[in-house]
Amino acid sequence: MRGFVISTVVTAIAVWITVQLLPDFLSYQGEPVGLLVVALVFGIVNGLIKPVVRLLTLPVRLATMGVLGFAINVAAFLLVAWLSGQLGVDFRVGGFPPDLTADSLIGAVIGGFVLSLISTVVGFVVPD
């Protein structure tokens, strides 16, 4: 249980840092508790939904040499934004939700990359 709490807090910190670094692509308006909700949604998507999608798309991912995996990461980032909105947390990726635009897709690509880098660094700093 301790590892889950620490992981969620690390993800919340990483989301906050990512939003601060990429204000043109990502936005969050709310209290720190909302960041914990976003972190929980990231955990659920990355822990439950994303592995199932990756398994179901394995033959296509192999045929496209991993390019589809990149698209799955973008879709997962956008799904987190949508689910967060459904939970009443104002986390947006390039105006999504509600508008899915090129900025949303670019924001999901850049945001996913930066978030993974920051999560890794913060994970090294915060003991498990």
C-alpha positions as CSV (number, residue, x, y, z in Angstrom):
1,M,0.0,0.0,0.0
2,R,2.9,2.4,0.8
3,G,4.4,1.9,-2.7
4,F,1.0,2.7,-4.3
5,V,0.7,6.0,-2.3
6,I,4.3,7.0,-3.0
7,S,3.8,6.2,-6.7
8,T,0.6,8.2,-6.9
9,V,2.2,11.2,-5.2
10,V,5.2,11.0,-7.5
11,T,2.9,10.9,-10.5
12,A,1.0,13.9,-9.2
13,I,4.3,15.9,-8.7
14,A,5.4,14.9,-12.2
15,V,2.0,16.0,-13.7
16,W,2.3,19.4,-11.9
17,I,5.9,19.9,-13.2
18,T,4.9,18.8,-16.7
19,V,2.0,21.3,-16.7
20,Q,4.3,24.1,-15.6
21,L,6.9,23.3,-18.3
22,L,4.3,23.0,-21.1
23,P,1.7,25.6,-20.5
24,D,1.0,25.9,-24.2
25,F,-0.1,22.3,-24.4
26,L,-1.2,21.2,-21.0
27,S,-3.4,23.0,-18.4
28,Y,-4.6,22.2,-14.9
29,Q,-6.9,24.5,-12.9
30,G,-7.6,23.3,-9.4
31,E,-6.4,22.2,-6.0
32,P,-3.5,19.8,-5.3
33,V,-6.1,17.1,-4.5
34,G,-7.2,17.2,-8.2
35,L,-3.6,16.4,-9.2
36,L,-3.9,13.2,-7.0
37,V,-7.1,12.4,-9.0
38,V,-5.2,12.8,-12.3
39,A,-2.4,10.7,-10.9
40,L,-4.8,7.9,-9.9
41,V,-6.4,8.1,-13.4
42,F,-2.9,7.8,-14.9
43,G,-2.3,4.8,-12.7
44,I,-5.5,3.1,-13.8
45,V,-5.0,3.7,-17.5
46,N,-1.4,2.6,-17.4
47,G,-2.1,-0.4,-15.1
48,L,-5.3,-1.7,-16.5
49,I,-6.4,-0.3,-19.9
50,K,-3.1,0.3,-21.7
51,P,-1.7,-3.3,-21.2
52,V,-4.9,-4.8,-22.6
53,V,-4.8,-2.5,-25.7
54,R,-1.2,-3.3,-26.2
55,L,-1.9,-7.0,-26.1
56,L,-4.8,-6.8,-28.5
57,T,-2.8,-4.8,-31.0
58,L,0.4,-6.8,-30.7
59,P,0.3,-8.2,-34.3
60,V,-0.3,-4.7,-35.8
61,R,2.4,-3.2,-33.5
62,L,4.9,-5.8,-34.8
63,A,4.0,-5.1,-38.4
64,T,4.4,-1.4,-37.9
65,M,7.6,-1.8,-36.0
66,G,6.3,-0.1,-32.8
67,V,4.7,3.0,-34.4
68,L,1.3,1.9,-33.2
69,G,2.7,1.7,-29.6
70,F,3.5,5.4,-29.9
71,A,-0.1,6.1,-31.0
72,I,-1.3,4.0,-28.0
73,N,0.6,6.3,-25.6
74,V,-0.9,9.4,-27.2
75,A,-4.4,7.9,-26.9
76,A,-3.8,6.9,-23.3
77,F,-2.7,10.5,-22.4
78,L,-5.8,11.9,-24.1
79,L,-7.9,9.3,-22.3
80,V,-6.5,10.5,-19.0
81,A,-7.5,14.0,-19.9
82,W,-11.1,12.9,-20.8
83,L,-11.5,10.7,-17.7
84,S,-10.2,13.5,-15.5
85,G,-12.8,15.8,-17.0
86,Q,-15.5,13.3,-16.3
87,L,-14.4,13.2,-12.6
88,G,-14.7,17.0,-12.4
89,V,-10.9,17.7,-12.6
90,D,-9.9,20.4,-15.1
91,F,-6.9,18.7,-16.7
92,R,-6.6,19.5,-20.4
93,V,-4.3,18.6,-23.3
94,G,-4.2,21.2,-26.0
95,G,-7.9,22.1,-25.4
96,F,-9.0,18.5,-25.1
97,P,-11.6,17.9,-23.8
98,P,-13.8,19.0,-25.5
99,D,-11.9,19.9,-28.8
100,L,-9.6,17.3,-30.3
101,T,-7.3,19.3,-32.5
102,A,-3.7,19.1,-33.8
103,D,-2.6,21.0,-30.6
104,S,-4.2,18.2,-28.5
105,L,-2.3,15.5,-30.4
106,I,1.0,17.4,-30.2
107,G,0.4,18.2,-26.5
108,A,-0.3,14.5,-25.9
109,V,3.0,13.5,-27.6
110,I,5.1,16.1,-25.9
111,G,3.3,15.8,-22.6
112,G,3.7,12.0,-22.5
113,F,7.4,12.2,-23.3
114,V,8.1,14.9,-20.7
115,L,5.9,13.3,-18.1
116,S,7.7,10.0,-18.4
117,L,11.1,11.7,-18.1
118,I,10.0,13.7,-15.0
119,S,8.4,10.7,-13.4
120,T,11.6,8.8,-13.8
121,V,13.7,11.6,-12.3
122,V,11.3,12.2,-9.4
123,G,11.1,8.4,-8.8
124,F,14.8,8.3,-8.3
125,V,14.7,11.3,-5.9
126,V,11.8,10.0,-3.8
127,P,12.6,6.8,-2.0
128,D,10.2,3.9,-2.4
